[in-house]
Amino acid sequence: MPIYEFRCVKCGNIEEVLIISSSEQIELKCKQCGGDSFERIVSRTSHFVKPSSSEAPSLTTRSCSPGSSCSTITLPGHTR
């Protein structure tokens, strides 16, 4: 069950949301300003896997929508 972080577009407040199911509908309201427009942010982590000298993270970039791109980082030792 992952915890995601979202930033309120209106005031910048960060909210954490625990996602129990991928089909779950979440309604976010900012606890600071009551705003309902959020952007997902990349969370910091305190857990990591140190790759061996032969392994390195890989970056894949793709087009998400006209004029913008998204990137995915694949970490060595990480399994889905």
Buried (B, 14 or more C-beta within 10 A) or exposed (E): EEEBBBBBEBEEBEBEBEEEEEEEEEEEEBEEEEBEEBEEEEEEEEEEEEEEEEEEEEEEEEEEEEEEEEEEEEEEEEEE
